[in-house]
């Protein structure tokens, strides 16, 4: 199914029980464009204004921050097929983005312009509901991630990720997964080794 149709379906599902007006939804989708992004290429850079909302048709994206003290990348989250991603604060306010969004794999994404989405919000309450739920989902995801970093051990964080997102755990390079978990790649290797051992063996 084309990216345009799957995004339209996502908006309609997210807006339920409201139903987007066909004309408003058609105009919104028509304002977007399909992008083919190579692995490692950023679709949004920290410091730029987030003028686009990205819907992932195929592939895998992540966002990351640069640690101001060490200069290291700190991966915040991974997004796979069917996800919507941008720097929400920048997208909503027009302020510079604080994170970079890049392709972990070669990806096909559908980009919606900020201006078109804001016009659609004014035009149609159902599409506005989609936008609100998108922001709420991002907020809840950030809150859960912060809680996991504070309350779970590295072993528990890794186990939680593998249990809840097994497909992504298999696709993400070890150094990026370690960055997401807040540990070194060497520590992640040790954790994987411990989990791979039969119970009762050390």
N, C-alpha and C positions, 0 to 999 in steps of 0.2 A: 504494500500500500504506500502511496506517495506521502512524503513528509507533510505536505500541506493538509492532506486529509487526516492523517493521524494527529496532527496538532489541533485541527478543528474538532476532532472527536475528544481530545483531552480537554480542551476548553469547555466543550459542552458537558462532559462528565463532571468537571470541577465546579461548574456553575449550577448544577442541579440543586434544588428543584427548579430554579429559574432556567429558562430556555433562551439562548442567544437569538436575537433577531437575525434571520438569514442574511439580510443585506449588510448589517454591521459586521457580521463574522466574515462574510465574503470579502468585504473591503479591507478588513484587517489582514487576512491571509494574503490577499493580493499585494499588500505593501511589503511583504517579506521576500526573501531570496534564499535559494539553496546554496550552501557552501561546501566544498570539498576541502578538508583541512588535513595536512600531512602531520604525521607523528612529531611531537615536540614543538609545533607551531602555536604561538599564543593567539587567541581570538580576542583577548582583552588584556591590556598591560596595566599594571599598577601605575597610577598617576594620570591615566587617561580617563575621560568621562565615559561611563557605560551607556552607549547610545543604542545598544542592541540587546535583545533577549534571545538566548539560544535554546532551541529545542533539538535534542539529539535523536536523529533518526537511526544512525548506526555509529558504533565507536564508543569511545571513553574519554571523558574530560576530567580534569581536576582543577581546583584552585589552590593557590599557595601564597603565603606571605614570605617576606624576607626578614629574618631576625635582625633587628638593628644592631645588636651587640656582636653577633658572630658572622653575619652575612649569609647564614645558612637558610635554605628554603625550608619552610614549615608547611607541609601539605595539610589543608583544612578539610577537604572532602573530595570524594570521587563521584562522578555522575555517568551513568550508562544510558542505554537506549530507553527512550520515553521520558527522560528527565528534562527539566527546564532549568537553565542556570544563567546567572549574571552576577555582578556585584550589586546586590539589592539596594544598598544605601546610595550608591552612586547613581543607579538607574532611576531611583525615585526622587532624588534631590538635585541631581546635576553636579554634585561634588566629585572630585577626582576619586577614582577607584583605589582602594587600599590593597587589593589582591590582584594577582594575575591568574587568568584562566587559560589553560593550554590543553592541547590534545595529547593524551597518553598513547592513543592509537590513532591511526588514520581514521578520520571520522567524517560522516556526512551530517551536517547540521542545517537547520532552517533558522534563519536570523530574522527576527521581527524588530523593526525600528521603534525606539522609545516613543517618538512623536506619534506614530500610528497607534500604538497601544494606548497612550494617554487620550487620544481622540476617541478611541473606541470605548474607553471608560466613561467618557462624558456622554457618549451616544447610547450606550446600552448597559443596563444594570447587571445583566447576567455576565457580561465580559468583565465588568468591574469586580464582580464577585470572584471570578477566576483569579484576577490580579491579587485580591486580598488574600485568598487562600494560598496562593503561591508564596506571598510574603510570610504568612503565618507558618507555612511548612518550613521555610528557610530558617525562621526564628527558632522553631521547635528543634530542628536538626542541630543548630548551633548550640542550643542549650543542652541537648543530650550529649553532644560531643564534649562540651566543657565539663559536664558532670562525670562522664567516663574518665576523662583525664585526671580529675581530682580524686575520684573515689575508687577506681579500679587499679589493680596492679598491672604491670606490663603483660604478664601472662593472661590475666583476665581480659584486658583490652583486646589482645590478639584473638583469644577464644571467642569473645563476643562478636568481633568483626567477621571471623570465619563462619560462625554459626548464622549470622544475620545477612551476610552478603558473600556467600560462598563463590558465586560466579565471578565477582570482581576480585576476590582474594586470589583466584587462579590467574587472573589476567594482569594484575598490577606487578611491576618489577619490585623485587625485594627492597631496594633502597627507597622507593617511594612509599611502600607500605610501612617501612620503619619510620620514615618521616611523619606519616600520618599518625602512627601510634606514639610518637614522641620518644623513640628509642633509637639506638644505633643499629645499623644492619647486622653487626656482630651479635648484639643482644637478641635480635630477631632470629638469627640462625640458632642460637642456643635454645630459645623458646620452642622453635619448631622441632629441634632435636629432642627436647624433653617430652613434647606432646606425641612424638612418633614412637617413643619407647613403649613396650608393653607394660602394663601396670605391674608394679612390684619389682621392676628392674630399675637400677640407678646407673 
